[in-house]
Amino acid sequence: MRSELVVLGGGPGGYAAAFLAADLGIQVTLVNAESRLGGVCLLRGCIPSKALLHVAKVMSEARELAAWGIEFPPPSINLDALRAAKNGVIETLTGGLDQLAKRRNVQVLHARGRFTGSQELRLEPLGGQAGQADQLSFEHCILAVGSSPVIPPPLRIDSRRVTDSTGALELNDIPERLLVVGGGYIGLEMGSVYAELGTRVTVVELTDGLLPGVDRDLVRPLAARLAKRFDRILLNTKVGKLAERGNLIEATLESPGGEATQETFDRVLVAVGRRPNSAGLGLETTQAKIDARGFVVVDQKQRTADPHLLAIGDVAGEPMLAHKATHEGKVAVEGLSGGPAEFDARAIPAVVFTDPEIAWAGLTEADAKRGGRHITVARYPWAANGRAQSLHRTDGLTKLLIESGTDRVLGAGIVGSGAGDMIAEVVLAIEMGCTVRDLTESIHPHPTLGETIPAAGEVHLGLATEIYRPKRKPATA
């Protein structure tokens, strides 16, 4: 078999690249190592987790209505129905992708692809099925094989009670006690789901704070809320090893002082990070280069060192985000088609879909400090926002990072209900090179949480309506 373009991987980056290439008249073959399109994001990541997080948030909001004098009986959970509803969302979206591929005449091959050279793949059947392996040659190939969860060797035991995020999303049961190893976004999101379903959740994080690397101003309100919802949050703590003891998992927890204690849990979720799927692909038969962390090295047009290969998404570098992969896929195809496209984003938004949500984009305070950038930080507390007050969600914060001298918006961070939807406005502002006044002079509807964005700009300009700041007295001689 031969194809003008092969896309290896059927996730958000892969199918976006394949569909755009077909729209531009390129003959495309999409090789997918799973029985359905969608990749990790759709099948066992972004989409199913957000469906469950929606359920968790509704349950939380129903409970918190007691502050308004409205009380509901404790929820009755039909786990089979909840699992079916979550799987129904996946089936709807994967079915849509299949139809879109057919309408575009994209040939989809469900097989494992391994390079045997710069312009050839060996296709192996899925599921260990016996059969003749096919050879597929091509002019160009876009590598979009994603990443996989990491489980450190001391935590790898042969037990169905120890799982990664994939297993946690299967909702096989609602454990009485769940240990979450890792205080990153995956651990906190899944921990939030199980806590609302009635599980006693313990989170263990090796560093001194949840969500390492994320702005502390944004993490603080979330940490305070999770401290009330989770059974325990243990910082500066390491899980030394795991062992199965009957129907339980015994975890050895090592404190900062070096003391070790053993505790038992019904299930353990290991969520300590992901690694790129660059190994075992036969890339050594090509000219593509792989860095020390396992990422395929690419330029701004997503080209590798091999003139026939491109790479996008998680396998091509951080941040490992679906929307980054989609954008890179389009850049790669437009470049192959002779266009001037290259990956040159000023702001790649990131969202943690906990409650409250955390979202940020562009420059961070840590970035500015490392780079010696002169900035001003403007913070607007949601306690001053009418919409936040009416929702009883005044724990939010909107902050802008503004370039000194030009007043250009370089970065933003938001923590609060719906932060993930709100951040897109600031992404556009950063990409367009907008100043603070561009934001503050754009009329926003009232009452909305979105008003906190221009309000943060008004704080910077000293014009905030809802926050009183006394004028400085002139200095006396």
C-alpha positions in Angstrom: 0.0 0.0 0.0 1.1 3.6 -0.6 -0.3 6.9 0.6 0.7 10.5 -0.1 0.4 11.3 3.6 0.2 9.0 6.6 -0.9 10.2 10.0 0.2 7.8 12.8 -2.1 8.3 15.7 -5.9 9.0 15.9 -6.0 11.5 18.8 -7.0 15.2 18.6 -3.8 16.1 16.8 -3.9 13.2 14.5 -7.4 13.3 13.2 -7.3 17.1 13.0 -4.2 16.8 10.8 -5.7 14.0 8.7 -9.0 15.8 8.1 -7.4 19.1 7.2 -5.0 17.4 4.8 -8.0 15.7 3.1 -9.8 19.0 2.8 -6.7 20.4 1.0 -6.8 17.6 -1.5 -4.1 15.4 -0.1 -4.5 11.6 -0.1 -4.5 10.6 3.5 -4.2 7.3 5.4 -4.8 7.5 9.2 -3.1 4.6 11.1 -4.6 4.2 14.6 -3.4 1.7 17.2 -6.8 1.5 18.7 -10.2 0.2 17.6 -11.7 3.7 17.7 -10.6 7.2 16.8 -10.2 9.8 19.5 -7.0 9.0 21.3 -6.4 9.3 25.0 -8.3 12.6 25.3 -11.6 11.2 24.0 -11.4 7.6 25.0 -9.9 7.7 28.5 -8.9 11.3 29.4 -10.2 14.8 28.8 -13.8 14.0 27.7 -14.9 11.2 30.1 -13.2 12.9 33.1 -15.0 16.1 32.4 -18.3 14.3 32.1 -17.7 12.9 35.6 -16.5 16.2 36.9 -19.7 17.8 35.8 -21.6 15.2 37.8 -19.4 15.9 40.8 -19.9 19.7 40.6 -23.7 19.3 40.3 -23.7 17.1 43.4 -21.6 19.7 45.3 -23.8 22.6 44.2 -26.9 20.7 45.4 -25.4 20.1 48.8 -24.3 23.8 49.1 -27.8 25.0 48.4 -28.4 24.4 52.1 -26.9 27.8 52.7 -29.9 29.2 50.7 -32.4 27.2 52.7 -32.8 24.5 50.0 -32.0 20.9 51.2 -32.0 17.7 49.2 -31.8 14.2 50.5 -28.4 12.4 50.1 -28.0 11.3 46.5 -28.7 7.7 45.4 -25.9 6.7 43.0 -26.6 4.2 40.3 -23.1 3.4 39.2 -24.1 1.3 36.2 -26.2 4.2 34.9 -23.4 6.8 35.6 -20.9 4.6 33.8 -23.2 4.1 30.8 -23.9 7.9 30.5 -20.1 8.6 30.6 -19.5 5.9 27.9 -22.4 7.3 25.9 -20.6 10.6 25.5 -17.6 8.8 24.2 -19.6 6.7 21.8 -21.4 9.8 20.4 -18.1 11.6 19.7 -16.2 8.6 18.3 -19.1 7.8 16.0 -19.0 11.4 14.7 -15.3 11.1 14.0 -15.9 7.9 12.0 -18.5 9.7 9.9 -16.2 12.7 9.3 -13.4 10.4 8.2 -15.7 8.6 5.7 -17.0 11.8 4.2 -13.5 13.1 3.7 -12.4 9.9 2.1 -9.7 9.4 4.8 -8.6 5.8 4.8 -8.5 4.6 8.5 -6.4 1.6 9.3 -6.7 0.2 12.8 -3.2 -1.3 13.3 0.1 -0.7 15.1 2.6 1.1 12.9 6.4 0.6 13.2 8.9 2.4 11.0 11.1 0.3 8.9 12.6 3.3 7.2 12.0 7.0 6.5 9.2 6.3 4.1 7.7 3.0 5.2 5.7 1.5 8.0 5.1 -2.0 9.0 1.4 -2.4 10.1 0.7 -5.1 12.7 -2.9 -6.3 13.6 -4.4 -5.1 16.9 -5.1 -7.3 19.9 -2.4 -9.9 19.2 -4.3 -11.2 16.2 -2.3 -13.5 14.0 -2.0 -12.3 10.4 0.2 -11.1 7.7 1.7 -7.7 8.5 1.3 -5.1 5.8 3.8 -2.6 4.5 2.6 1.0 4.0 4.9 3.4 2.1 4.4 7.2 2.0 5.8 10.5 0.9 5.4 12.1 4.4 4.2 10.9 7.8 3.0 13.0 10.7 3.8 11.3 14.0 0.9 11.8 16.5 1.3 8.9 18.9 0.7 10.8 22.2 1.9 9.9 25.7 1.2 7.3 28.4 0.9 7.4 32.2 4.0 6.8 34.3 4.1 4.4 37.2 7.4 4.4 39.1 8.9 1.0 39.6 8.3 0.8 43.4 4.6 1.3 42.8 4.2 -1.3 40.1 2.5 -4.3 41.5 0.3 -6.9 39.9 -3.0 -5.8 41.4 -6.2 -4.5 39.9 -6.5 -2.3 42.9 -3.6 -0.1 41.8 -4.4 1.8 38.7 -3.6 4.9 36.6 -6.1 7.4 35.4 -7.5 5.0 32.7 -8.5 2.5 35.4 -10.0 5.2 37.6 -12.2 6.4 34.8 -13.7 2.9 34.3 -15.7 3.4 37.6 -15.6 -0.3 38.5 -16.7 0.6 42.0 -16.8 3.4 44.6 -14.0 2.5 47.0 -14.4 3.4 50.7 -10.8 4.7 50.8 -8.7 5.9 47.9 -5.1 6.9 47.9 -4.1 9.3 45.2 -0.4 9.4 44.5 0.4 12.8 43.0 -1.1 16.2 43.6 -1.2 17.2 39.9 -4.2 18.0 37.8 -5.1 14.4 37.0 -4.9 13.3 40.7 -7.0 16.3 41.9 -9.6 15.9 39.2 -10.2 12.2 39.7 -9.9 12.6 43.5 -12.6 15.3 43.3 -14.9 12.9 41.4 -14.5 10.1 43.9 -14.8 12.4 46.9 -18.2 13.6 45.7 -19.3 9.9 45.1 -18.6 9.2 48.8 -15.0 8.0 48.9 -12.6 9.1 51.6 -9.7 10.4 49.5 -6.1 10.8 50.7 -3.8 12.8 48.4 0.0 12.3 48.8 2.3 14.9 47.1 6.1 14.8 47.1 6.5 18.6 47.0 5.4 21.2 49.4 2.2 22.2 47.5 -0.5 20.9 45.2 -0.2 21.5 41.5 3.6 22.0 41.5 4.6 24.7 39.0 1.2 26.4 39.0 0.9 30.0 40.3 0.3 29.9 44.1 -2.2 32.7 43.9 -4.4 30.4 41.8 -3.7 27.2 43.8 -4.5 28.7 47.2 -8.4 28.9 46.9 -8.5 25.4 45.4 -6.3 23.9 48.1 -8.5 25.4 50.8 -11.7 23.9 49.2 -10.1 20.5 48.7 -8.9 20.4 52.3 -12.6 20.3 53.2 -13.6 17.7 50.6 -10.7 15.3 50.9 -10.0 13.2 53.9 -6.4 14.2 53.9 -3.8 16.0 51.9 -0.2 15.0 52.8 2.5 17.3 51.4 6.2 16.6 51.4 5.4 12.9 51.6 6.5 10.0 49.5 4.9 6.7 48.8 7.8 4.3 49.2 6.1 1.1 48.1 2.8 -0.7 47.7 1.8 -4.2 48.6 -1.4 -6.1 48.3 -2.8 -7.4 51.6 -6.0 -9.5 51.0 -8.6 -7.1 49.6 -6.6 -4.0 50.5 -3.4 -2.2 49.4 -0.8 -1.4 52.0 1.1 1.8 51.3 4.3 2.9 52.9 4.2 6.6 53.4 7.5 8.4 54.1 7.3 11.7 55.9 9.7 14.6 55.5 11.6 13.5 58.6 12.2 10.1 57.1 9.7 8.2 59.2 7.7 5.5 57.5 4.2 4.4 58.3 1.9 1.8 56.7 -1.7 2.6 55.9 -4.3 0.5 54.0 -6.6 1.6 51.2 -9.2 0.0 49.0 -7.7 1.4 45.8 -4.7 3.4 44.8 -4.6 5.9 41.8 -1.0 6.6 40.6 -1.0 10.0 38.8 2.6 11.3 38.8 3.0 12.3 35.2 3.1 11.1 31.6 5.9 10.2 29.1 5.9 10.5 25.3 5.2 7.4 23.3 8.4 7.6 21.2 9.9 4.2 22.1 9.3 1.0 20.1 8.3 2.8 16.9 11.4 2.0 14.9 12.4 5.7 14.8 16.0 4.5 14.9 15.5 3.5 11.2 14.8 7.1 10.3 16.8 10.4 10.7 14.4 11.7 13.4 16.1 12.8 16.7 14.8 12.1 20.2 15.9 14.2 23.2 16.9 13.0 26.6 13.3 13.1 27.9 11.9 11.0 25.0 10.4 13.8 22.9 10.8 13.9 19.2 12.8 17.0 18.2 10.9 19.3 15.8 11.2 22.9 14.4 8.5 25.5 14.3 6.9 23.8 11.3 6.7 20.5 13.2 9.4 19.0 11.0 11.8 16.4 12.4 15.4 16.0 11.3 14.1 13.5 8.7 12.7 15.3 5.7 9.8 12.8 5.4 8.7 12.9 9.0 6.8 15.5 11.2 5.7 15.2 14.8 2.9 16.8 16.8 1.3 16.7 20.2 2.5 15.0 23.3 5.3 13.2 21.5 6.7 16.5 20.2 7.1 18.3 23.5 5.4 20.0 26.4 2.9 21.2 27.3 1.0 17.9 26.8 -2.4 19.4 25.9 -4.9 18.3 23.4 -5.5 21.8 22.0 -1.8 22.2 21.5 -1.7 19.0 19.5 -4.7 20.1 17.3 -3.0 23.4 16.5 0.3 21.7 15.7 -1.5 19.2 13.5 -2.9 22.1 11.4 0.5 23.8 11.3 2.2 20.6 10.0 -0.4 20.1 7.2 -0.4 23.7 6.1 3.4 23.6 6.0 3.3 20.5 3.8 0.9 22.2 1.5 3.3 25.1 0.9 1.8 27.6 3.3 3.7 29.9 5.6 2.4 28.4 8.8 4.5 27.7 11.8 3.9 27.2 15.5 4.4 30.6 17.1 1.8 30.8 19.9 2.3 33.6 22.5 -0.1 31.9 24.8 -1.1 28.2 25.2 -3.9 28.1 27.8 -4.0 25.4 30.4 -7.0 24.4 32.6 -7.4 22.3 35.7 -11.0 21.2 35.8 -11.4 20.9 39.5 -13.9 23.0 41.5 -12.9 25.8 41.5 -11.3 25.6 38.1 -7.8 27.0 37.5 -6.8 28.5 34.1 -3.8 30.4 32.9 -2.1 31.5 29.7 0.9 33.4 28.6 3.6 34.7 30.9 3.6 33.7 34.6 5.2 35.5 37.5 7.8 32.7 37.7 8.5 33.1 33.9 9.0 36.9 34.3 11.4 36.4 37.2 13.5 33.9 35.4 13.6 36.0 32.2 14.2 39.3 34.0 10.9 40.8 32.5 9.6 43.9 34.2 5.9 43.4 34.8 3.1 44.7 37.0 0.6 42.2 38.5 -3.0 43.2 38.9 -5.3 41.1 41.1 -9.1 41.3 41.3 -10.8 39.3 44.1 -14.1 37.8 43.1 -15.6 38.9 46.5 -16.1 42.2 44.8 -18.0 40.7 41.9 -21.8 40.7 42.0 -22.2 37.5 40.0 -19.8 35.6 42.3 -21.7 36.8 45.3 -25.0 35.6 43.9 -23.4 32.2 43.2 -21.9 32.0 46.7 -18.5 31.5 44.9 -16.4 34.4 46.1 -13.3 32.3 46.5 -12.1 33.2 42.9 -9.4 35.5 41.7 -8.5 37.0 38.3 -5.0 38.4 37.8 -3.3 40.0 34.8 0.4 40.3 34.1 1.2 43.6 32.4 4.3 44.7 30.7 5.8 47.7 32.4 6.1 50.7 30.1 3.8 49.4 27.4 0.8 48.2 29.4 0.6 45.1 27.1 -1.1 42.1 28.6 1.5 39.3 28.7 -0.2 36.7 30.9 -3.3 35.9 33.0 -4.4 33.5 35.6 -8.0 32.8 36.8 -9.2 30.6 39.6 -13.0 30.2 40.1 -16.1 28.6 38.7 -15.9 28.6 34.9 -12.3 29.8 34.7 -11.6 27.5 31.8 -14.2 29.2 29.6 -13.1 32.7 30.7 -9.4 32.3 29.9 -10.0 32.3 26.1 -10.7 36.1 26.1 -7.3 36.8 27.6 -5.6 34.3 25.2 -6.9 36.4 22.3 -5.8 39.6 24.0 -2.3 38.3 24.4 -2.1 37.0 20.8 -3.3 40.4 19.5 -0.9 42.4 21.6 -3.7 44.2 23.5 -3.1 46.7 26.2 -4.9 46.8 29.5 -7.1 49.6 28.2 -8.2 47.4 25.3 -9.7 45.1 27.9 -11.1 47.7 30.2 -12.7 49.7 27.4 -14.4 46.6 25.9 -17.9 46.6 27.5 -18.7 43.3 29.3 -22.2 42.2 30.2 -23.3 42.6 33.8 -23.6 40.7 36.1 -21.0 38.1 34.9 -17.8 36.5 36.1 -16.2 37.7 32.9 -16.4 41.3 34.2 -13.5 40.3 36.5 -11.1 40.4 33.6 -11.5 44.1 32.7 -11.9 44.8 36.4 -8.4 43.4 37.0 -7.2 45.9 34.3 -9.0 48.7 36.1 -7.1 47.8 39.3 -3.9 48.3 37.4 -5.1 51.6 36.0 -6.4 52.7 39.4 -9.9 53.0 38.1 -11.6 50.0 39.8 -15.2 50.7 40.7 -15.8 48.0 43.3 -12.5 48.3 45.0 -11.6 51.5 46.9 -8.0 52.5 46.9 -7.2 55.8 48.6 -5.3 58.3 46.6 -1.7 58.7 47.6 -0.9 62.0 49.3 1.7 64.0 47.5 5.1 63.8 49.1 6.1 66.8 51.3 9.4 68.5 51.1 
